[in-house]
Amino acid sequence: MNPFEMVVLIVAITAIASVMRAKYGVVRRGKGEEFVRPDTGENDRLREELRALKERVAVLERIATENDRGLSLDREIEALRHRD
């Protein structure tokens, strides 16, 4: 194998490794490499849904612990239903 063929082989191996890293989502950070899944629109939708559920749980906790406000449980639940 002459030096020219060796250089071409090294460049080809490097190019193939770069393509494979990009395909499987491996990125270089600092000294090592780590696998990172590409962020999709589904992640954003799930985050928004989780935020909404956390808000609803907080409201339900408030309803369960505050009895002195004078509002009935039915009114609070109806308000939650109309909020969506």
N, CA, C and O atoms as a MOPAC input file, in Angstrom:
PM7 MOZYME 1SCF
protein

 N      0.86600 1    -1.16800 1     0.00000 1
 C      0.00000 1     0.00000 1     0.00000 1
 C      0.91100 1     1.22700 1     0.00000 1
 O      1.77400 1     1.38300 1     0.86400 1
 N      0.69700 1     2.08600 1    -0.98500 1
 C      1.51900 1     3.29300 1    -1.04400 1
 C      0.92100 1     4.38100 1    -0.15000 1
 O     -0.21500 1     4.24500 1     0.30300 1
 N      1.65700 1     5.44100 1     0.10600 1
 C      1.18200 1     6.49500 1     1.01700 1
 C     -0.11000 1     7.17000 1     0.55000 1
 O     -0.93900 1     7.55200 1     1.37700 1
 N     -0.28800 1     7.32000 1    -0.75400 1
 C     -1.50500 1     7.95500 1    -1.27200 1
 C     -2.74400 1     7.12600 1    -0.93500 1
 O     -3.76200 1     7.67500 1    -0.51400 1
 N     -2.66100 1     5.81200 1    -1.11800 1
 C     -3.78300 1     4.93600 1    -0.78700 1
 C     -4.09100 1     4.96800 1     0.71100 1
 O     -5.25300 1     4.91500 1     1.11300 1
 N     -3.04600 1     5.05600 1     1.52800 1
 C     -3.24600 1     5.10600 1     2.97300 1
 C     -3.97800 1     6.39400 1     3.37600 1
 O     -4.86200 1     6.35700 1     4.23100 1
 N     -3.62300 1     7.51300 1     2.77600 1
 C     -4.28500 1     8.78300 1     3.07600 1
 C     -5.74800 1     8.72400 1     2.66200 1
 O     -6.62400 1     9.16700 1     3.40600 1
 N     -6.01600 1     8.18100 1     1.48300 1
 C     -7.39200 1     8.05400 1     1.00900 1
 C     -8.18300 1     7.14200 1     1.94100 1
 O     -9.34200 1     7.43200 1     2.23700 1
 N     -7.59900 1     6.06900 1     2.40100 1
 C     -8.26800 1     5.14200 1     3.30300 1
 C     -8.58300 1     5.81900 1     4.65100 1
 O     -9.67900 1     5.64800 1     5.18500 1
 N     -7.65100 1     6.56800 1     5.18500 1
 C     -7.88100 1     7.26600 1     6.45100 1
 C     -8.99500 1     8.29600 1     6.30900 1
 O     -9.83900 1     8.41000 1     7.19800 1
 N     -9.01500 1     9.04500 1     5.21600 1
 C    -10.06300 1    10.03500 1     4.98100 1
 C    -11.41200 1     9.34700 1     4.84100 1
 O    -12.40700 1     9.83800 1     5.37400 1
 N    -11.46800 1     8.22800 1     4.14000 1
 C    -12.72400 1     7.50100 1     3.95800 1
 C    -13.24400 1     6.97100 1     5.29300 1
 O    -14.43800 1     7.06900 1     5.57700 1
 N    -12.36600 1     6.41800 1     6.10300 1
 C    -12.78400 1     5.89800 1     7.41400 1
 C    -13.30700 1     7.03100 1     8.28900 1
 O    -14.31600 1     6.86500 1     8.97400 1
 N    -12.64000 1     8.16800 1     8.27600 1
 C    -13.08200 1     9.32200 1     9.05900 1
 C    -14.43600 1     9.82400 1     8.58400 1
 O    -15.29300 1    10.16300 1     9.40000 1
 N    -14.63500 1     9.87400 1     7.28700 1
 C    -15.91300 1    10.33800 1     6.74200 1
 C    -17.03900 1     9.37500 1     7.11800 1
 O    -18.12300 1     9.81700 1     7.49800 1
 N    -16.80200 1     8.09200 1     7.01900 1
 C    -17.81900 1     7.10500 1     7.36200 1
 C    -18.15000 1     7.19600 1     8.85400 1
 O    -19.31800 1     7.10800 1     9.23500 1
 N    -17.13400 1     7.37100 1     9.69700 1
 C    -17.37800 1     7.49500 1    11.14500 1
 C    -18.19900 1     8.74500 1    11.44700 1
 O    -19.07400 1     8.70900 1    12.31300 1
 N    -17.93700 1     9.83500 1    10.75800 1
 C    -18.71000 1    11.06600 1    10.97600 1
 C    -20.17100 1    10.88100 1    10.58300 1
 O    -21.07100 1    11.34500 1    11.28300 1
 N    -20.40200 1    10.21100 1     9.47400 1
 C    -21.76600 1     9.95300 1     9.02700 1
 C    -22.49600 1     9.06400 1    10.03200 1
 O    -23.66400 1     9.30400 1    10.33600 1
 N    -21.82500 1     8.05500 1    10.54200 1
 C    -22.44200 1     7.15800 1    11.51900 1
 C    -22.76600 1     7.90000 1    12.82100 1
 O    -23.82800 1     7.68600 1    13.40500 1
 N    -21.85400 1     8.77400 1    13.27900 1
 C    -22.12300 1     9.55700 1    14.49200 1
 C    -23.33000 1    10.45300 1    14.29000 1
 O    -24.17000 1    10.57100 1    15.18300 1
 N    -23.43000 1    11.08300 1    13.13600 1
 C    -24.57100 1    11.96300 1    12.86500 1
 C    -25.87000 1    11.16100 1    12.77600 1
 O    -26.91400 1    11.61400 1    13.24400 1
 N    -25.80600 1     9.98600 1    12.18400 1
 C    -27.00100 1     9.16700 1    12.02000 1
 C    -27.55300 1     8.69900 1    13.36000 1
 O    -28.76900 1     8.67200 1    13.55100 1
 N    -26.68300 1     8.33500 1    14.28000 1
 C    -27.12100 1     7.79600 1    15.56700 1
 C    -27.16000 1     8.83300 1    16.67800 1
 O    -27.43500 1     8.48600 1    17.82700 1
 N    -26.89300 1    10.09600 1    16.36500 1
 C    -27.05500 1    11.17200 1    17.33300 1
 C    -25.95800 1    11.27500 1    18.37200 1
 O    -26.21200 1    11.76300 1    19.47300 1
 N    -24.76700 1    10.84100 1    18.06800 1
 C    -23.65300 1    10.95100 1    19.00500 1
 C    -22.97500 1    12.28900 1    18.76500 1
 O    -22.59700 1    12.61000 1    17.63800 1
 N    -22.82300 1    13.07100 1    19.83200 1
 C    -22.17000 1    14.37700 1    19.71200 1
 C    -20.97700 1    14.42200 1    20.65100 1
 O    -20.93500 1    13.73500 1    21.67200 1
 N    -20.01800 1    15.24100 1    20.28300 1
 C    -18.82400 1    15.41200 1    21.11000 1
 C    -19.04100 1    16.58100 1    22.04800 1
 O    -19.40100 1    17.68000 1    21.62600 1
 N    -18.81800 1    16.33100 1    23.31300 1
 C    -18.88400 1    17.39100 1    24.32100 1
 C    -17.70500 1    17.20100 1    25.25500 1
 O    -17.61800 1    16.20000 1    25.96600 1
 N    -16.82400 1    18.14200 1    25.25000 1
 C    -15.64800 1    18.03100 1    26.11200 1
 C    -14.73300 1    16.94400 1    25.62700 1
 O    -14.37500 1    16.89500 1    24.45000 1
 N    -14.35000 1    16.06300 1    26.54000 1
 C    -13.39600 1    15.00600 1    26.19900 1
 C    -14.04800 1    13.75400 1    25.63600 1
 O    -13.40400 1    12.98100 1    24.92700 1
 N    -15.32100 1    13.55000 1    25.94700 1
 C    -15.96500 1    12.30900 1    25.53500 1
 C    -17.06800 1    12.54100 1    24.53000 1
 O    -17.28200 1    13.65500 1    24.05200 1
 N    -17.75400 1    11.47200 1    24.22400 1
 C    -18.89400 1    11.52200 1    23.32000 1
 C    -20.11100 1    11.02000 1    24.07500 1
 O    -19.99200 1    10.16400 1    24.95200 1
 N    -21.25500 1    11.53700 1    23.74500 1
 C    -22.48300 1    11.05700 1    24.37300 1
 C    -23.58500 1    10.98100 1    23.33600 1
 O    -23.55800 1    11.66100 1    22.31000 1
 N    -24.55600 1    10.13300 1    23.63700 1
 C    -25.68100 1     9.92000 1    22.73100 1
 C    -26.77900 1    10.91600 1    23.07300 1
 O    -27.21500 1    10.99400 1    24.22200 1
 N    -27.22300 1    11.67200 1    22.08800 1
 C    -28.28200 1    12.66000 1    22.28000 1
 C    -29.35800 1    12.41700 1    21.23600 1
 O    -29.09300 1    12.43200 1    20.03400 1
 N    -30.57800 1    12.19200 1    21.71400 1
 C    -31.68300 1    12.00200 1    20.77500 1
 C    -32.09600 1    13.35600 1    20.21900 1
 O    -32.14200 1    14.33900 1    20.95900 1
 N    -32.39500 1    13.42000 1    18.93000 1
 C    -32.84400 1    14.68700 1    18.37000 1
 C    -34.18000 1    15.11700 1    18.97700 1
 O    -35.07500 1    14.29800 1    19.18600 1
 N    -34.29500 1    16.40000 1    19.25200 1
 C    -35.52200 1    16.93500 1    19.84300 1
 C    -36.58900 1    17.04500 1    18.75600 1
 O    -36.34000 1    17.58600 1    17.67900 1
 N    -37.76600 1    16.52900 1    19.05000 1
 C    -38.84100 1    16.54900 1    18.07000 1
 C    -39.99900 1    17.38600 1    18.58900 1
 O    -39.99400 1    17.81500 1    19.74300 1
 N    -40.96700 1    17.61100 1    17.75900 1
 C    -42.15600 1    18.34100 1    18.16400 1
 C    -42.96300 1    17.59100 1    19.20500 1
 O    -43.69100 1    18.20000 1    19.98900 1
 N    -42.83800 1    16.27400 1    19.21700 1
 C    -43.56700 1    15.48200 1    20.20200 1
 C    -43.07700 1    15.79100 1    21.61300 1
 O    -43.87000 1    15.81500 1    22.55400 1
 N    -41.78000 1    16.02700 1    21.76500 1
 C    -41.25000 1    16.39000 1    23.07500 1
 C    -41.87900 1    17.67900 1    23.57100 1
 O    -42.24900 1    17.77900 1    24.74100 1
 N    -42.00300 1    18.66400 1    22.69800 1
 C    -42.61800 1    19.93300 1    23.09000 1
 C    -44.08200 1    19.73400 1    23.49100 1
 O    -44.55600 1    20.32400 1    24.46200 1
 N    -44.78400 1    18.90400 1    22.73800 1
 C    -46.18700 1    18.63600 1    23.05100 1
 C    -46.31500 1    17.94100 1    24.40300 1
 O    -47.19600 1    18.27600 1    25.19500 1
 N    -45.44900 1    16.98500 1    24.66300 1
 C    -45.49300 1    16.26600 1    25.93200 1
 C    -45.12300 1    17.17800 1    27.09800 1
 O    -45.70100 1    17.06500 1    28.17900 1
 N    -44.17800 1    18.06700 1    26.89100 1
 C    -43.82500 1    19.02400 1    27.95400 1
 C    -45.00700 1    19.93800 1    28.27400 1
 O    -45.27900 1    20.22600 1    29.43900 1
 N    -45.70300 1    20.38900 1    27.23900 1
 C    -46.86300 1    21.25600 1    27.45100 1
 C    -47.97000 1    20.50500 1    28.18100 1
 O    -48.61600 1    21.05500 1    29.07400 1
 N    -48.18800 1    19.25200 1    27.80100 1
 C    -49.20500 1    18.44100 1    28.46800 1
 C    -48.83500 1    18.21000 1    29.93100 1
 O    -49.70300 1    18.26900 1    30.80200 1
 N    -47.57000 1    17.95200 1    30.21000 1
 C    -47.11900 1    17.76400 1    31.58600 1
 C    -47.30800 1    19.03700 1    32.39800 1
 O    -47.71700 1    18.97300 1    33.55700 1
 N    -47.01700 1    20.18600 1    31.81200 1
 C    -47.20400 1    21.45600 1    32.50100 1
 C    -48.67600 1    21.66200 1    32.85400 1
 O    -49.00500 1    22.07800 1    33.96400 1
 N    -49.55800 1    21.36500 1    31.89500 1
 C    -50.99500 1    21.52400 1    32.13500 1
 C    -51.48000 1    20.58000 1    33.23400 1
 O    -52.30100 1    20.96300 1    34.06700 1
 N    -50.97900 1    19.36100 1    33.23600 1
 C    -51.38100 1    18.39700 1    34.27400 1
 C    -50.88600 1    18.83100 1    35.65300 1
 O    -51.59000 1    18.66900 1    36.64900 1
 N    -49.68500 1    19.37600 1    35.70400 1
 C    -49.17100 1    19.86900 1    36.98800 1
 C    -50.02000 1    21.01900 1    37.50700 1
 O    -50.27700 1    21.11400 1    38.70700 1
 N    -50.45600 1    21.89600 1    36.60300 1
 C    -51.33000 1    22.99400 1    37.01600 1
 C    -52.65100 1    22.46400 1    37.56300 1
 O    -53.14900 1    22.95100 1    38.57800 1
 N    -53.20900 1    21.47500 1    36.89400 1
 C    -54.48500 1    20.91200 1    37.34700 1
 C    -54.35500 1    20.24100 1    38.70500 1
 O    -55.24100 1    20.37000 1    39.55100 1
 N    -53.24900 1    19.52100 1    38.91900 1
 C    -53.03100 1    18.88400 1    40.21200 1
 C    -52.88800 1    19.94600 1    41.29600 1
 O    -53.40000 1    19.77800 1    42.40300 1
 N    -52.19900 1    21.02900 1    40.98300 1
 C    -52.05200 1    22.10900 1    41.96500 1
 C    -53.41300 1    22.70600 1    42.32200 1
 O    -53.67200 1    23.00800 1    43.48700 1
 N    -54.27100 1    22.87600 1    41.33600 1
 C    -55.60400 1    23.41400 1    41.59600 1
 C    -56.41300 1    22.43300 1    42.44000 1
 O    -57.10000 1    22.83700 1    43.37800 1
 N    -56.33300 1    21.16200 1    42.11300 1
 C    -57.06500 1    20.15900 1    42.90100 1
 C    -56.55700 1    20.09500 1    44.33200 1
 O    -57.34900 1    19.91800 1    45.25800 1
 N    -55.25800 1    20.23600 1    44.53000 1
 C    -54.72000 1    20.26400 1    45.88400 1
 C    -55.24100 1    21.48400 1    46.64200 1
 O    -55.58500 1    21.39200 1    47.82000 1
 N    -55.29500 1    22.61400 1    45.96200 1
 C    -55.78900 1    23.83200 1    46.59500 1
 C    -57.25600 1    23.67100 1    46.97100 1
 O    -57.66600 1    24.08800 1    48.05500 1
 N    -58.05400 1    23.06700 1    46.08400 1
 C    -59.47400 1    22.84900 1    46.36400 1
 C    -59.63600 1    21.93800 1    47.57500 1
 O    -60.48500 1    22.17900 1    48.43300 1
 N    -58.81900 1    20.89400 1    47.63800 1
 C    -58.93800 1    19.92600 1    48.72500 1
 C    -58.51100 1    20.51200 1    50.06900 1
 O    -59.00800 1    20.08300 1    51.11000 1
 N    -57.60500 1    21.47900 1    50.06400 1
 C    -57.10500 1    22.00900 1    51.33100 1
 C    -57.77000 1    23.30200 1    51.77000 1
 O    -57.67200 1    23.65400 1    52.94600 1
 N    -58.43400 1    24.01700 1    50.89700 1
 C    -59.07200 1    25.28500 1    51.26100 1
 C    -60.58300 1    25.10900 1    51.33100 1
 O    -61.25400 1    25.06900 1    50.30000 1
 N    -61.10800 1    25.00500 1    52.51300 1
 C    -62.54200 1    24.83100 1    52.68300 1
 C    -63.22600 1    26.12100 1    53.11400 1
 O    -64.45500 1    26.18700 1    53.09400 1
 N    -62.48200 1    27.13600 1    53.49900 1
 C    -63.08600 1    28.33400 1    54.05900 1
 C    -63.38000 1    29.41600 1    53.02000 1
 O    -63.77200 1    30.51700 1    53.40600 1
 N    -63.21400 1    29.16400 1    51.75900 1
 C    -63.43900 1    30.18900 1    50.73200 1
 C    -64.91200 1    30.36000 1    50.40500 1
 O    -65.28600 1    31.37800 1    49.82200 1
 N    -65.73800 1    29.43300 1    50.74800 1
 C    -67.15900 1    29.56100 1    50.48600 1
 C    -67.57700 1    29.05100 1    49.11500 1
 O    -68.77200 1    29.04200 1    48.82300 1
 N    -66.66100 1    28.63200 1    48.27100 1
 C    -67.02000 1    28.07100 1    46.96000 1
 C    -67.16800 1    26.56800 1    47.09000 1
 O    -66.37600 1    25.90500 1    47.75900 1
 N    -68.15500 1    26.06100 1    46.46600 1
 C    -68.37200 1    24.61500 1    46.55600 1
 C    -67.42600 1    23.88200 1    45.60400 1
 O    -66.88300 1    24.46100 1    44.66300 1
 N    -67.25700 1    22.63800 1    45.87200 1
 C    -66.40000 1    21.79900 1    45.04500 1
 C    -66.93300 1    21.70500 1    43.61900 1
 O    -66.15500 1    21.65300 1    42.66700 1
 N    -68.25500 1    21.68300 1    43.46900 1
 C    -68.85600 1    21.60600 1    42.13400 1
 C    -68.48300 1    22.81000 1    41.28200 1
 O    -68.17300 1    22.65300 1    40.10200 1
 N    -68.50600 1    23.99700 1    41.84800 1
 C    -68.15000 1    25.20000 1    41.08700 1
 C    -66.69800 1    25.16100 1    40.64000 1
 O    -66.38200 1    25.54000 1    39.51200 1
 N    -65.82500 1    24.71100 1    41.50600 1
 C    -64.40800 1    24.63100 1    41.15500 1
 C    -64.16800 1    23.63700 1    40.01600 1
 O    -63.39400 1    23.90700 1    39.09700 1
 N    -64.83700 1    22.49200 1    40.08800 1
 C    -64.67700 1    21.48600 1    39.04200 1
 C    -65.23700 1    21.99800 1    37.71600 1
 O    -64.62300 1    21.78300 1    36.67100 1
 N    -66.36600 1    22.65700 1    37.73700 1
 C    -66.93400 1    23.22200 1    36.52500 1
 C    -66.01200 1    24.29500 1    35.93700 1
 O    -65.85700 1    24.38800 1    34.72000 1
 N    -65.41500 1    25.08700 1    36.79400 1
 C    -64.47200 1    26.10200 1    36.31300 1
 C    -63.28300 1    25.45400 1    35.61700 1
 O    -62.79400 1    25.97100 1    34.61200 1
 N    -62.81900 1    24.33800 1    36.14000 1
 C    -61.72100 1    23.62000 1    35.49900 1
 C    -62.14500 1    23.05700 1    34.14200 1
 O    -61.36900 1    23.08500 1    33.18700 1
 N    -63.35700 1    22.55400 1    34.05900 1
 C    -63.82900 1    21.99100 1    32.78500 1
 C    -63.95500 1    23.06100 1    31.72500 1
 O    -63.63100 1    22.81300 1    30.56300 1
 N    -64.41200 1    24.22900 1    32.08600 1
 C    -64.58600 1    25.30800 1    31.10700 1
 C    -63.27400 1    25.97900 1    30.73900 1
 O    -63.19300 1    26.68900 1    29.73600 1
 N    -62.26000 1    25.75700 1    31.54000 1
 C    -60.96100 1    26.35300 1    31.26900 1
 C    -60.31400 1    25.72200 1    30.04100 1
 O    -59.56400 1    26.39900 1    29.33800 1
 N    -60.57600 1    24.47700 1    29.76700 1
 C    -59.95000 1    23.77500 1    28.62300 1
 C    -60.55500 1    24.12400 1    27.32000 1
 O    -60.12900 1    23.61200 1    26.28500 1

